[in-house]
Amino acid sequence: MLRDISTTQLILSFAFILVLLIISKLKGLSNQVLIIVASLRMTVQLLITSYLLQYILKSDSSWITLLILVIMEAFAIFNVYKRSKVNKNKLKQIVAICFVGSSLVSIFYYIIIVLAVKPWYDPRYFITICGMLIGNTMTGMSLAINSYKNALNDQRDKIEAALMLGAKPKDAVSKISREAFSSAILPTLNSMLGMGIVLLPGMMTGQILSGTDPMSAILYQITIMIAIVGTVGITTSIFTSLAYKAFFNKREQMLF
């Protein structure tokens, strides 16, 4: 059975943050405030989440579960906008449509078809799975957007030359789209390559610590990792195929 963590043990774990701050200072970096804020924000957010989950996990309402899903989707999209400095309305629309559409299909397919959870809105499964799929998709989308925007800036001359030679915007940025897609899924693929030998993933470790049979925990981890890479791949693939619409006008000219 999983042992409880005391307040003293929680405080002692922050020694790792102290070490990180010292290393960062010695290297002359200026990210100490970010490290502190990130650590404190993560702690507060998770503590608040724990109190909310105690109530949510006891509820038997599909509406509460769906409300949590809406909040998670909205928060994730907002974070994508913030991380990637998305300020074009057209790009925001494309991001939101790709993110919500793909993640919802993946979530319900995994819960209803793969796991066959009954009832499908069981918060013990639904919320944790949504968190993993949406969280990883959020990271993948941020990587795809940043890669796409940086490549557009770096290769502007090549793109404009291609347009002058008669290429359509979608064709002119096809290589950029492929590279952005590759950047988005690469972290997940790297994690999968080392999983089980170098890395013991959080979901599997948590289940084993709580007393779950290792084989059952491993099978869950395999299916969720496949679902994650699939969701990230589908979402970023659709995004990179449509993103050019936000950077060209109707006369096929670059907008920045």
C-alpha positions in Angstrom: 0.0 0.0 0.0 1.1 3.6 -0.7 2.5 5.3 2.3 1.2 8.7 3.3 3.5 11.7 2.9 3.8 13.9 6.0 4.1 17.7 6.0 7.7 17.3 7.2 8.5 15.0 4.3 6.9 17.4 1.9 9.0 20.2 3.2 12.2 18.1 3.0 11.5 17.3 -0.6 12.0 21.0 -1.4 15.7 20.5 -0.8 15.9 19.6 -4.4 14.6 23.0 -5.4 17.1 24.6 -3.1 19.9 22.7 -4.8 18.5 23.7 -8.2 18.5 27.4 -7.1 22.1 27.2 -6.0 23.2 25.5 -9.3 21.3 28.1 -11.3 22.9 31.0 -9.3 26.4 29.6 -9.7 25.9 29.3 -13.5 25.0 32.9 -13.6 21.4 32.3 -14.8 18.5 34.6 -13.9 15.7 32.1 -13.7 15.7 31.7 -9.9 12.4 33.6 -9.6 10.8 31.4 -12.2 12.0 28.2 -10.4 10.5 29.5 -7.1 7.2 30.6 -8.7 6.8 27.3 -10.7 7.5 25.2 -7.6 5.1 27.2 -5.4 2.4 27.4 -8.1 2.6 23.7 -8.7 2.3 23.0 -5.0 -0.7 25.3 -4.4 -2.5 24.1 -7.6 -2.1 20.4 -6.7 -3.2 21.0 -3.1 -6.3 22.8 -4.3 -6.9 20.0 -6.8 -6.7 17.4 -4.0 -9.5 19.0 -2.1 -11.6 19.3 -5.2 -11.0 15.7 -6.2 -12.1 14.5 -2.8 -15.6 15.9 -3.6 -15.6 15.2 -7.3 -14.6 11.5 -6.9 -17.5 11.0 -4.6 -20.0 12.5 -7.1 -22.1 10.5 -9.5 -22.9 13.3 -11.9 -21.9 13.3 -15.6 -22.5 17.1 -15.6 -19.8 17.7 -13.0 -17.4 15.5 -14.9 -18.1 17.3 -18.2 -17.7 20.7 -16.5 -14.2 19.6 -15.3 -13.4 18.6 -18.9 -14.5 22.0 -20.2 -12.3 23.8 -17.6 -9.3 21.6 -18.4 -9.7 22.2 -22.2 -10.1 26.0 -21.7 -7.1 26.2 -19.4 -4.9 24.1 -21.7 -5.8 26.3 -24.8 -5.1 29.5 -22.8 -1.7 28.1 -21.8 -1.0 27.2 -25.4 -1.8 30.8 -26.4 0.4 32.2 -23.6 3.4 29.9 -24.1 3.5 30.3 -27.9 2.5 34.0 -27.9 -0.5 33.4 -30.2 -2.0 36.8 -30.9 -3.7 36.3 -34.3 -7.4 35.7 -34.1 -7.3 33.3 -37.0 -4.5 31.3 -35.5 -6.3 31.2 -32.1 -9.4 29.8 -33.9 -7.4 27.1 -35.6 -5.6 26.1 -32.4 -8.8 25.9 -30.5 -10.7 23.9 -33.1 -7.8 21.4 -33.6 -7.2 21.0 -29.9 -10.8 20.6 -28.7 -11.9 18.4 -31.7 -9.0 16.0 -31.6 -8.7 15.7 -27.8 -12.4 15.1 -27.3 -12.5 12.3 -29.9 -9.4 10.7 -28.4 -10.6 11.0 -24.8 -14.0 9.4 -25.5 -12.6 6.7 -27.7 -10.1 5.7 -25.1 -12.5 5.7 -22.2 -15.5 4.2 -23.9 -14.0 1.9 -26.5 -10.5 0.9 -25.2 -11.1 0.8 -21.4 -14.9 0.3 -21.6 -15.4 2.3 -18.4 -18.9 2.1 -17.0 -20.3 4.6 -16.4 -18.2 6.5 -18.9 -18.1 9.6 -16.7 -16.6 7.8 -13.7 -14.4 10.6 -12.5 -11.7 8.2 -11.1 -10.9 7.3 -14.7 -12.3 10.2 -16.7 -10.5 13.1 -15.0 -7.1 11.4 -14.7 -7.1 10.3 -18.3 -8.2 13.7 -19.5 -5.4 15.2 -17.5 -2.8 13.1 -19.2 -4.1 13.4 -22.8 -4.9 17.1 -22.6 -1.6 17.9 -20.8 0.6 16.2 -23.3 -1.4 17.6 -26.2 -0.9 21.1 -24.8 2.8 20.6 -24.8 2.8 19.1 -28.3 0.7 22.0 -29.6 3.0 24.6 -28.0 6.1 22.9 -29.6 4.3 22.8 -33.0 3.3 26.4 -33.0 6.7 27.7 -31.9 8.5 25.5 -34.5 6.1 26.7 -37.2 6.4 30.4 -36.3 10.2 30.3 -36.0 10.6 28.5 -39.3 8.3 31.1 -41.0 10.5 33.9 -39.8 13.7 32.2 -40.7 12.6 31.1 -44.1 10.6 34.1 -45.2 12.7 34.8 -48.2 12.5 31.2 -49.5 8.7 31.2 -49.0 8.2 34.5 -50.8 10.4 33.2 -53.6 8.3 30.1 -53.9 5.1 32.2 -54.0 6.5 34.4 -56.8 7.3 31.2 -58.8 3.6 30.2 -58.6 3.5 28.0 -55.5 0.4 28.0 -53.3 0.9 29.0 -49.7 0.2 25.5 -48.5 2.9 24.1 -50.8 5.4 26.8 -49.9 5.2 25.9 -46.2 4.9 22.1 -46.6 8.4 21.5 -45.3 7.8 23.8 -42.4 4.6 21.9 -41.6 6.4 18.6 -41.6 9.2 19.8 -39.4 6.7 21.4 -36.9 4.8 18.1 -36.7 8.0 16.2 -36.1 9.1 18.6 -33.3 5.7 18.2 -31.6 5.7 14.4 -31.4 9.5 13.9 -30.8 9.5 14.3 -27.0 6.7 11.7 -26.6 8.5 9.3 -28.9 11.7 9.7 -27.0 9.9 9.0 -23.8 8.4 5.8 -25.3 11.9 4.7 -26.5 13.3 4.7 -23.0 10.2 3.6 -21.1 10.6 0.5 -19.0 14.4 0.4 -19.3 15.5 4.0 -18.4 12.2 5.5 -17.4 9.4 4.2 -15.1 6.5 6.5 -16.0 4.4 8.2 -13.3 1.1 6.4 -13.9 2.6 3.0 -13.7 4.8 3.9 -10.7 1.8 5.3 -8.9 -0.3 2.2 -9.5 2.5 -0.2 -8.4 3.1 1.9 -5.2 -0.6 1.7 -4.4 -0.5 -2.1 -4.6 -1.7 -2.8 -8.2 -0.4 -5.9 -9.9 2.7 -4.8 -12.0 1.4 -6.4 -15.2 -2.0 -4.6 -14.9 -0.1 -1.3 -14.3 2.1 -1.9 -17.3 -0.8 -2.7 -19.6 -2.5 0.5 -18.5 0.7 2.5 -19.2 1.1 1.0 -22.7 -2.4 1.9 -23.7 -2.3 5.4 -22.3 1.1 6.1 -23.9 -0.3 4.9 -27.3 -3.3 7.2 -26.7 -1.1 10.1 -25.8 1.2 9.9 -28.9 -1.9 9.3 -31.1 -3.7 12.3 -29.7 -0.6 14.6 -29.9 0.0 13.3 -33.4 -3.5 13.8 -34.7 -3.9 17.2 -33.1 -0.6 18.6 -34.4 -1.0 17.0 -37.8 -4.3 18.8 -38.3 -2.9 22.0 -36.9 0.2 22.1 -39.1 -2.0 21.3 -42.2 -4.2 24.3 -41.4 -1.9 26.8 -39.8 -0.8 28.5 -43.0 -4.3 30.0 -43.3 -3.5 32.3 -40.4 -0.3 33.6 -42.0 -1.5 34.4 -45.6 -4.2 36.7 -46.9 -6.7 35.9 -49.7 -4.2 37.3 -52.2 -1.7 34.6 -51.0 0.6 37.1 -49.4 2.4 36.6 -46.1 0.9 38.7 -43.3 4.1 39.3 -41.4 
